């Protein structure tokens, strides 16, 4: 390969090196084919223990992204044709070089995005008659890793309900995700009381591999066991843009990669039990998250506190008292979020047949603290002779 072609190849590879440096968390591998006559020599470059390792012609070379253009273009000198494939999650860059020309194309991104989403929705088998976003045939590796799919490629019978919940969750929050990405290069998401981290793994897959949105996830839970489990799953999937922290969301502040206090783009919480939902909402408020999404679970705190004289005859029946406690708890949560400058909506996100805990609260930061509205929250709690945890958390 002549020197002019090597120089062009070097320039193309500099773009690869820049992408690799900028998107190291999404990098999977670089492979190459170096052709001389009918013989082809393979090249591989993978990340091993945090270091790039190139294997070519029996050699193993540790390197850094900046050195890759010089190394690979140098390797090409004795060959007639070189193909380089840079693979990251959800896309592939392809460089083809010979003495006539050097070209680069991007697979997947050259396709129309609507076709990508349509193909994603149409592929694979379905567990019911609804259109899935996280679909078998497209997300098998993910679904198997989080225990929803069996090794035979079918959704487990006892996980269909969970599968419906997380997929519909993605469907409901997708418009919010796209809005949060405006004027952003990366979406920073925190999963509070993450547990098994179903939501984080699914959202990470959908954001990066379907919507092509760069993202970074932090899962927080007080249990060391679930944190270790989530770390292992992230490792098996190659999700290096995810970290899991054992910690108490009641006191933590969000920090960026440099250890600086920062504003998260989105705080999520799925079925955090009872007041753990309040801790998650308080975490979002305390860190001024641009968006908060919560699916509450178990409302025992207010049930054991509240009384309201005009309703004494109604709530003497336990089932009515419990149902009203659910509504009052989540209604007060929405009021408090509004007082702290959030535009709030509450919707049923799955059928009550799937789970009775099917309320989804969405909140988008649009303003600042409103002292009058917060006073209304305090007055409402006083009328109920109760002090909900979210009020205790936000009073400070």
C-alpha positions in Angstrom: 0.0 0.0 0.0 1.5 3.3 -1.1 2.3 6.1 1.4 -0.4 8.4 0.2 -3.0 5.7 0.9 -1.4 5.1 4.3 -1.7 8.8 5.1 -5.4 8.8 4.2 -5.9 5.6 6.3 -4.2 7.3 9.2 -6.5 10.3 9.0 -9.6 8.0 9.0 -8.2 6.2 12.0 -7.7 9.4 13.9 -11.5 9.8 13.8 -11.8 6.3 15.1 -9.3 7.1 17.9 -11.3 10.2 18.8 -14.5 8.2 19.0 -12.8 5.5 21.1 -11.5 8.1 23.6 -14.9 9.8 23.8 -17.0 6.6 23.9 -14.8 4.1 25.7 -17.7 2.9 27.8 -19.6 1.8 24.6 -16.6 0.3 22.8 -16.7 -3.4 22.0 -13.8 -4.1 19.6 -11.8 -3.2 16.5 -11.2 -6.0 14.0 -9.3 -5.9 10.7 -8.6 -7.8 7.5 -5.2 -7.2 5.9 -5.2 -8.8 2.4 -2.2 -9.8 0.3 -3.2 -11.8 -2.8 -5.5 -14.6 -1.6 -4.2 -14.5 2.0 -6.0 -12.5 4.7 -4.3 -11.6 8.1 -6.8 -10.8 10.9 -6.3 -8.0 13.5 -8.2 -7.7 16.8 -8.2 -4.9 19.3 -10.1 -5.3 22.5 -10.2 -3.7 26.0 -8.8 -6.0 28.6 -8.5 -5.0 32.2 -8.9 -1.3 31.2 -6.2 -1.5 28.6 -6.3 -1.8 24.8 -4.6 -4.8 23.4 -3.9 -5.4 19.7 -3.2 -8.8 18.3 -1.7 -9.0 14.8 0.7 -11.3 13.0 1.4 -13.2 16.2 2.2 -10.1 18.2 0.3 -8.7 21.2 0.7 -5.0 21.7 -0.8 -2.9 24.6 -1.6 0.6 23.5 -3.8 3.7 24.0 -6.3 5.2 21.6 -4.0 8.0 20.3 -1.5 5.4 19.1 -3.9 3.3 17.1 -3.8 5.4 13.8 0.0 5.1 13.7 0.1 1.4 14.5 -2.6 0.2 12.1 -1.6 2.5 9.2 2.0 1.2 9.7 0.8 -2.4 9.6 -0.9 -1.8 6.3 2.3 -1.0 4.2 2.9 -4.6 2.9 -0.7 -5.2 2.0 -2.9 -4.5 -1.0 -6.2 -4.0 0.8 -7.2 -3.3 4.4 -10.7 -3.4 6.0 -11.1 -2.0 9.6 -14.3 -2.5 11.6 -14.8 -0.3 14.7 -17.7 -1.8 16.7 -19.4 0.0 19.6 -22.8 -0.8 21.1 -25.4 -0.5 18.4 -23.3 0.6 15.5 -20.2 -0.1 13.4 -17.8 2.1 11.5 -16.2 0.5 8.5 -13.0 1.7 6.8 -12.0 0.2 3.4 -8.6 1.1 2.0 -6.7 0.1 -1.1 -4.3 1.9 -3.5 -7.3 3.5 -5.4 -9.3 4.9 -2.5 -10.0 5.0 1.3 -13.6 5.2 2.4 -15.5 5.1 5.7 -19.1 4.3 6.3 -21.3 3.9 9.3 -23.6 0.9 9.5 -27.0 1.4 11.1 -26.7 5.2 11.5 -27.0 5.5 7.7 -30.4 3.9 8.0 -33.4 6.1 8.6 -34.2 6.2 12.4 -37.8 5.4 11.9 -36.8 2.2 10.1 -34.6 1.3 13.0 -37.4 1.7 15.4 -39.9 0.0 13.2 -37.5 -3.0 12.7 -36.9 -3.1 16.4 -40.6 -3.3 17.1 -41.3 -5.9 14.4 -38.5 -8.4 15.1 -38.8 -11.5 17.2 -41.6 -13.2 18.9 -44.0 -11.6 21.4 -45.3 -12.8 24.8 -48.7 -11.2 24.2 -50.4 -9.2 21.4 -48.8 -5.8 22.3 -45.9 -4.2 20.4 -42.8 -4.3 22.5 -39.9 -1.9 22.4 -37.6 -4.3 24.3 -38.3 -7.2 22.1 -37.2 -10.8 21.8 -35.0 -11.3 18.8 -33.4 -7.9 19.3 -32.6 -7.8 23.0 -32.1 -11.4 23.8 -28.7 -10.9 25.6 -30.2 -8.3 27.9 -33.4 -10.2 28.6 -31.5 -13.3 29.5 -29.0 -11.4 31.7 -31.8 -9.9 33.8 -33.6 -13.2 34.1 -36.7 -12.4 32.0 -35.8 -14.7 29.0 -35.0 -18.4 29.2 -32.0 -19.9 27.3 -34.4 -21.2 24.7 -35.2 -17.6 23.7 -38.7 -17.5 25.2 -40.0 -15.2 27.9 -40.3 -17.1 31.2 -44.0 -17.6 32.2 -43.4 -16.2 35.7 -41.7 -13.1 34.2 -44.2 -12.0 31.6 -45.8 -9.6 34.1 -42.5 -8.0 35.0 -41.6 -7.9 31.3 -44.9 -6.1 30.5 -44.2 -3.6 33.3 -40.7 -2.6 32.3 -41.5 -2.4 28.6 -44.5 -0.2 29.1 -42.4 1.9 31.4 -40.0 2.6 28.6 -42.9 3.4 26.2 -44.3 6.0 28.7 -41.0 7.7 29.4 -39.6 7.8 25.9 -40.9 11.3 25.1 -39.5 12.6 28.4 -36.1 11.0 27.6 -36.0 12.7 24.2 -36.9 16.1 25.8 -34.2 15.7 28.4 -31.6 15.1 25.7 -32.1 18.4 24.0 -28.9 20.4 24.0 -27.1 17.5 25.8 -24.4 15.1 24.7 -25.1 12.6 27.4 -27.9 11.7 29.7 -27.0 11.0 33.4 -29.5 8.7 35.1 -29.7 7.7 38.8 -31.7 4.6 39.9 -32.6 5.1 43.5 -33.1 2.0 45.6 -32.2 0.1 42.4 -32.6 -3.4 43.7 -32.1 -5.8 40.8 -31.8 -2.7 38.5 -34.2 -4.0 35.8 -35.1 -0.4 34.8 -31.5 0.7 34.5 -30.4 -2.2 32.3 -33.5 -1.8 30.1 -33.2 2.0 29.8 -29.5 1.7 29.1 -30.1 -0.7 26.3 -32.9 1.4 24.8 -31.2 4.7 25.1 -27.9 3.6 23.7 -28.7 0.8 21.2 -32.0 1.9 19.9 -32.2 5.7 20.2 -28.4 6.1 19.9 -28.3 8.4 22.9 -25.1 8.5 25.1 -25.9 7.8 28.7 -24.4 7.1 32.1 -26.2 5.2 34.9 -25.6 5.2 38.6 -27.6 2.6 40.7 -27.8 3.2 44.5 -29.0 0.7 47.0 -28.3 0.0 50.7 -28.0 -3.7 50.1 -24.5 -4.9 49.2 -25.9 -8.1 47.7 -28.0 -6.5 45.1 -25.2 -4.0 44.2 -22.8 -6.9 43.6 -25.4 -8.7 41.6 -26.0 -5.6 39.4 -22.3 -5.1 38.9 -21.9 -8.7 37.7 -24.8 -8.3 35.2 -23.3 -5.0 33.9 -20.0 -6.7 33.4 -21.5 -9.7 31.6 -23.3 -7.2 29.2 -20.2 -5.0 28.7 -22.1 -2.0 30.1 -19.1 0.0 31.3 -21.2 3.2 31.4 -23.0 1.8 34.5 -21.8 2.0 38.1 -23.5 0.6 41.2 -23.0 2.1 44.7 -23.8 0.9 48.1 -25.2 3.9 49.9 -28.0 5.7 51.6 -30.0 7.9 49.2 -31.3 9.9 52.2 -27.9 11.7 52.5 -26.1 11.2 49.1 -25.4 14.0 46.6 -25.0 13.2 43.0 -21.4 13.5 41.7 -20.0 13.4 38.2 -17.0 11.3 37.1 -14.6 13.8 38.5 -16.2 13.6 41.9 -17.8 17.0 41.7 -21.4 17.7 42.9 -23.5 17.8 39.8 -27.2 17.9 38.6 -28.5 14.5 37.4 -30.7 14.6 34.3 -33.0 11.9 35.5 -33.8 10.1 38.8 -35.8 6.9 38.6 -37.3 4.6 41.1 -39.4 1.5 40.5 -41.4 0.0 43.4 -39.2 1.3 46.2 -41.1 0.1 49.2 -43.2 2.6 51.2 -41.1 5.5 52.4 -38.1 4.5 50.2 -40.1 6.1 47.4 -40.1 9.3 49.5 -36.3 9.0 49.9 -36.0 8.6 46.1 -38.1 11.7 45.4 -36.2 13.6 48.1 -33.0 12.6 46.4 -34.2 14.0 43.1 -35.4 17.2 44.7 -32.2 17.7 46.8 -30.0 17.2 43.7 -32.3 19.4 41.5 -32.7 16.5 39.0 -34.1 17.8 35.7 -36.5 14.9 35.6 -37.9 12.4 38.2 -39.9 9.2 37.5 -41.2 7.1 40.3 -43.5 4.1 40.5 -44.5 4.0 44.2 -45.1 0.8 46.2 -46.7 0.0 49.6 -48.3 3.0 51.4 -48.3 2.0 55.0 -46.8 5.2 56.5 -49.8 7.5 56.0 -52.2 4.6 56.6 -51.0 4.4 60.2 -51.0 8.1 60.7 -53.9 9.9 59.1 -57.3 10.8 60.5 -60.0 13.2 59.0 -63.1 13.9 61.0 -65.5 14.5 58.0 -64.6 11.0 56.7 -64.7 9.1 59.9 -67.7 7.0 58.9 -66.2 6.2 55.5 -62.7 5.2 56.6 -63.9 3.1 59.5 -64.0 0.3 56.9 -60.4 -0.8 56.5 -60.4 -1.3 52.7 -61.6 2.3 52.2 -59.1 3.6 54.7 -56.2 1.8 52.9 -57.3 2.9 49.4 -57.7 6.5 50.5 -54.3 6.4 52.2 -52.7 5.4 48.8 -54.3 8.4 47.1 -53.5 10.8 49.8 -49.8 9.7 49.9 -49.2 10.0 46.2 -51.3 13.2 45.9 -49.2 14.8 48.6 -46.0 13.6 46.8 -47.2 15.3 43.6 -48.0 18.5 45.5 -44.5 18.6 47.1 -42.8 18.1 43.8 -44.8 21.0 42.3 -43.8 23.2 45.2 -40.2 22.5 44.3 -40.6 23.7 40.7 -41.6 20.5 38.9 -44.4 20.0 36.3 -46.0 16.8 37.5 -48.3 14.2 35.9 -49.6 10.9 37.3 -50.8 8.0 35.1 -51.6 4.3 35.4 -48.7 2.6 33.6 -49.9 -1.0 33.4 -53.2 -2.8 34.0 -54.3 -3.3 37.6 -54.4 -7.0 36.7 -50.6 -6.9 36.4 -50.1 -5.1 39.6 -52.3 -2.9 41.9 -49.2 -0.7 42.4 -49.4 0.7 38.9 -49.2 4.5 39.3 -46.4 6.3 37.5 -45.4 9.8 38.6 -43.5 11.9 36.1 -41.9 15.2 37.1 -39.9 17.7 35.0 -38.1 20.6 36.5 -39.5 23.9 35.1 -39.0 26.4 37.9 -37.8 27.2 41.4 -39.1 26.6 44.9 -42.6 28.0 45.6 -42.9 28.9 49.3 -46.7 29.4 49.1 -47.3 25.9 47.5 -45.1 24.3 50.0 -47.1 25.9 52.8 -50.2 24.4 51.2 -48.5 20.9 51.5 -47.8 21.5 55.1 -51.4 22.7 55.7 -52.8 19.6 54.0 -50.7 17.3 56.1 -51.8 19.1 59.2 -55.5 18.6 58.3 -54.8 14.9 58.0 -53.0 14.9 61.4 -50.0 13.3 59.6 -46.4 14.1 58.7 -45.4 12.2 55.6 -41.8 11.2 55.1 -41.3 13.4 52.0 -42.3 16.5 54.2 -39.8 15.4 56.8 -37.1 15.0 54.1 -37.8 18.3 52.4 -38.3 20.5 55.5 -34.5 20.8 55.7 
